[in-house]
Amino acid sequence: MKKNIDWKFIIPFLLALAVFLYAAVRLGMLMWEYHKGDSEYRQIEEYAVSTADQADSGNGQQEGFSVDFDKLRKINPDVVGWIRIEKLNISYPIVQGEDNDYYLSHTFYKEENKCGSIFIEVENSRDFTDFNTFVYGHNMKDKSMFARLNEFQEEETLRENPQFYIYTPEGVRRYEIYSCHIAKLGTESFQYQFHDEKDYAQWQAYVKGQSLYDTGLEPKPAQSTVTLMTCTPAGSQYRFLVHGVLAE
């Protein structure tokens, strides 16, 4: 005798299966996009970076690490530098776009990708000579781009990585980290324009006071700052900031 199909069980099962398959496809596409973006940046590094001599200079920088900006400009004339925090595997070209939106979703090759690029605030000078220059990067789930900046929430990470380097066509700039903290969008932490050195010094004191822990470094108004910024699990209205002053 033929049994009737019990659709009250079949339909929920089919719906659940459809949701699962959709989620699996979306996840697969996302992981492929991550892989594609990471592969692109590793290819750029192999193309334009030289690490002929791996001797340590004594200040945390490996001698012989150099960037060929002529090669990078042939790919993307928006390039302004290269950032490096070796132990955190952060090593990327830095660009500056015509706005702060384009490079959120476009790579160094100007291909659309969720990885985006590492880029500086559109209103900052290209040569990192402003009182404070903002450098933006995504917090990617595969720990690429600026995701590992969030590790500076632990003091041990700072002890192992007290500085970062920015390579420019004019030379290497070494920055010593003096503050690491989570900040809400729209607060004083995000300031990058100042009336004068006194105004800037007050801002330095403010962000120093916001640090999650004492970094042991007191910045001076004569030292310009680079602020590295990325998203944080604290929420969409918050960012994690790492402030470093140009070493004397």
C-alpha positions as CSV (number, residue, x, y, z in Angstrom):
1,M,0.0,0.0,0.0
2,K,1.4,3.4,-1.0
3,K,2.3,5.7,1.9
4,N,1.5,9.4,1.8
5,I,4.5,11.7,2.0
6,D,4.6,13.6,5.3
7,W,5.4,17.1,3.9
8,K,5.4,18.7,7.4
9,F,8.8,17.0,7.9
10,I,10.1,17.1,4.4
11,I,9.7,20.8,3.8
12,P,11.6,21.9,7.0
13,F,14.4,19.5,6.0
14,L,14.6,20.8,2.5
15,L,14.6,24.4,3.8
16,A,17.4,23.6,6.3
17,L,19.4,21.8,3.6
18,A,19.0,24.9,1.3
19,V,20.2,27.2,4.0
20,F,23.2,24.9,4.7
21,L,24.2,24.7,1.1
22,Y,23.9,28.5,0.7
23,A,26.0,29.1,3.8
24,A,28.6,26.6,2.5
25,V,28.8,28.2,-0.9
26,R,29.1,31.7,0.7
27,L,31.9,30.5,3.0
28,G,33.7,28.8,0.2
29,M,33.6,32.0,-1.9
30,L,34.8,34.1,1.1
31,M,37.7,31.7,1.7
32,W,38.6,31.8,-1.9
33,E,38.6,35.6,-1.9
34,Y,40.8,35.6,1.2
35,H,43.2,33.2,-0.5
36,K,43.3,35.2,-3.7
37,G,44.0,38.5,-1.8
38,D,46.8,36.9,0.3
39,S,48.4,35.3,-2.7
40,E,48.4,38.7,-4.5
41,Y,50.2,40.4,-1.7
42,R,52.7,37.7,-1.3
43,Q,53.4,37.9,-5.1
44,I,53.9,41.7,-4.8
45,E,56.3,41.1,-1.9
46,E,58.3,38.6,-4.0
47,Y,58.3,41.1,-6.9
48,A,59.3,44.3,-5.2
49,V,61.0,43.4,-1.9
50,S,64.6,42.3,-1.4
51,T,65.9,40.5,1.7
52,A,69.4,39.6,0.6
53,D,71.0,40.0,4.0
54,Q,69.1,38.7,7.0
55,A,71.5,40.1,9.7
56,D,69.8,41.9,12.6
57,S,70.8,45.6,12.8
58,G,70.3,45.6,16.6
59,N,67.1,47.6,16.7
60,G,64.8,44.9,15.5
61,Q,65.2,45.6,11.8
62,Q,66.8,43.1,9.4
63,E,69.5,44.7,7.3
64,G,69.0,44.2,3.6
65,F,65.2,44.5,3.6
66,S,64.5,47.0,0.9
67,V,61.6,47.9,-1.3
68,D,61.8,48.8,-5.0
69,F,59.2,51.6,-5.3
70,D,59.8,52.0,-9.0
71,K,58.5,48.5,-9.5
72,L,55.5,49.2,-7.2
73,R,54.6,52.4,-9.0
74,K,54.4,50.4,-12.3
75,I,51.6,48.4,-10.7
76,N,50.0,51.2,-8.8
77,P,51.1,54.8,-8.7
78,D,49.1,55.4,-5.5
79,V,51.8,53.6,-3.5
80,V,53.3,55.8,-0.7
81,G,55.2,53.3,1.4
82,W,55.5,49.8,2.8
83,I,54.7,48.8,6.4
84,R,56.5,46.0,8.3
85,I,56.0,44.3,11.6
86,E,58.1,41.2,11.0
87,K,57.1,38.9,13.9
88,L,53.4,39.5,13.3
89,N,53.8,38.7,9.6
90,I,52.6,42.2,8.7
91,S,54.3,43.2,5.5
92,Y,52.3,45.2,2.9
93,P,52.4,48.1,0.5
94,I,50.7,51.3,1.6
95,V,48.6,53.4,-0.7
96,Q,46.6,56.6,-0.7
97,G,43.4,56.9,-2.7
98,E,41.2,59.8,-3.8
99,D,38.9,59.0,-0.9
100,N,38.8,56.6,2.1
101,D,36.4,54.2,0.5
102,Y,38.0,52.8,-2.6
103,Y,40.8,50.8,-1.0
104,L,38.4,49.3,1.6
105,S,37.4,46.9,-1.2
106,H,40.2,47.0,-3.7
107,T,43.6,45.5,-3.6
108,F,47.0,46.9,-4.6
109,Y,46.2,45.7,-8.1
110,K,42.9,47.6,-7.9
111,E,41.0,44.3,-8.1
112,E,37.8,44.2,-6.1
113,N,38.3,42.1,-3.0
114,K,37.2,42.1,0.6
115,C,40.8,42.2,1.8
116,G,41.2,45.7,0.4
117,S,44.5,47.5,0.9
118,I,46.5,49.1,3.6
119,F,46.0,52.8,3.1
120,I,46.5,56.2,4.7
121,E,43.9,58.9,5.5
122,V,43.1,60.8,2.3
123,E,43.8,64.1,4.1
124,N,47.2,63.1,5.3
125,S,50.4,64.0,3.5
126,R,51.9,61.2,1.4
127,D,55.3,61.5,3.1
128,F,54.2,60.8,6.7
129,T,55.3,64.2,7.9
130,D,52.0,65.3,9.5
131,F,51.7,65.4,13.3
132,N,49.6,62.2,13.1
133,T,49.1,60.0,10.0
134,F,46.4,57.4,10.1
135,V,47.1,54.0,8.4
136,Y,44.0,51.8,7.9
137,G,43.7,48.1,7.3
138,H,41.1,45.4,7.7
139,N,40.8,42.9,10.5
140,M,40.5,39.8,8.4
141,K,39.3,36.5,9.8
142,D,42.3,34.6,8.3
143,K,44.6,36.9,10.3
144,S,45.9,38.7,7.2
145,M,46.1,42.5,6.7
146,F,45.9,44.3,10.1
147,A,44.0,41.5,12.0
148,R,47.0,40.8,14.2
149,L,47.2,44.4,15.4
150,N,44.6,43.2,17.9
151,E,47.2,41.1,19.6
152,F,48.7,44.4,20.9
153,Q,45.8,44.3,23.5
154,E,48.2,42.0,25.3
155,E,51.3,43.6,26.8
156,E,53.4,40.6,25.9
157,T,52.9,41.4,22.2
158,L,54.3,44.9,22.7
159,R,57.3,43.6,24.5
160,E,58.1,41.3,21.5
161,N,57.2,44.0,19.0
162,P,57.9,47.5,20.4
163,Q,58.3,49.1,17.1
164,F,57.2,49.0,13.4
165,Y,58.8,50.2,10.2
166,I,57.5,52.2,7.3
167,Y,59.7,52.2,4.2
168,T,59.2,55.1,1.8
169,P,61.0,56.2,-1.4
170,E,63.0,58.6,0.8
171,G,64.1,56.0,3.4
172,V,63.2,53.9,6.4
173,R,61.1,55.4,9.2
174,R,61.1,53.5,12.6
175,Y,58.2,54.1,14.9
176,E,58.2,53.2,18.6
177,I,54.8,52.2,20.0
178,Y,53.6,54.4,22.9
179,S,49.9,53.6,23.1
180,C,47.5,50.7,22.3
181,H,43.8,51.1,22.9
182,I,40.3,50.5,21.8
183,A,38.5,53.8,20.9
184,K,34.9,54.6,20.0
185,L,34.5,56.3,16.6
186,G,34.2,60.1,16.8
187,T,36.3,60.5,19.9
188,E,39.5,62.5,20.3
189,S,41.6,59.5,19.5
190,F,40.9,59.8,15.8
191,Q,42.2,63.4,15.5
192,Y,44.8,64.0,12.8
193,Q,44.7,67.7,12.3
194,F,46.1,70.1,14.9
195,H,46.5,73.9,15.3
196,D,50.1,73.7,16.5
197,E,52.6,71.7,18.4
198,K,51.0,72.4,21.7
199,D,47.6,71.1,20.5
200,Y,49.4,68.0,19.2
201,A,51.2,67.5,22.5
202,Q,47.8,67.5,24.3
203,W,46.5,64.9,22.0
204,Q,49.6,62.8,22.5
205,A,49.0,62.9,26.3
206,Y,45.4,62.0,25.8
207,V,46.0,58.9,23.7
208,K,48.9,57.9,26.0
209,G,46.5,58.0,28.9
210,Q,44.0,55.8,27.0
211,S,46.6,53.0,26.5
212,L,45.5,49.6,27.8
213,Y,48.8,49.4,29.7
214,D,52.0,51.4,30.3
215,T,54.2,51.0,27.3
216,G,57.1,52.6,29.1
217,L,57.5,55.3,26.4
218,E,56.7,59.0,26.7
219,P,56.3,60.7,23.3
220,K,57.6,64.1,22.6
221,P,55.8,66.8,20.5
222,A,58.8,67.0,18.2
223,Q,58.1,63.3,17.2
224,S,55.4,62.7,14.6
225,T,53.0,59.9,15.1
226,V,51.7,57.1,12.8
227,T,48.4,55.6,14.1
228,L,47.6,52.1,12.8
229,M,43.9,51.3,12.9
230,T,41.7,48.2,12.4
231,C,38.4,46.8,13.5
232,T,38.0,45.1,16.8
233,P,35.6,42.4,18.3
234,A,34.5,45.2,20.7
235,G,31.8,46.2,18.1
236,S,31.2,48.1,14.8
237,Q,31.5,51.5,16.5
238,Y,35.0,50.8,17.9
239,R,38.5,50.5,16.4
240,F,41.7,49.2,17.8
241,L,44.5,51.8,17.6
242,V,48.3,51.4,17.8
243,H,50.2,54.7,18.1
244,G,53.9,55.0,17.3
245,V,56.3,58.0,17.3
246,L,59.1,58.4,14.9
247,A,62.3,57.3,16.6
248,E,64.8,60.0,17.2
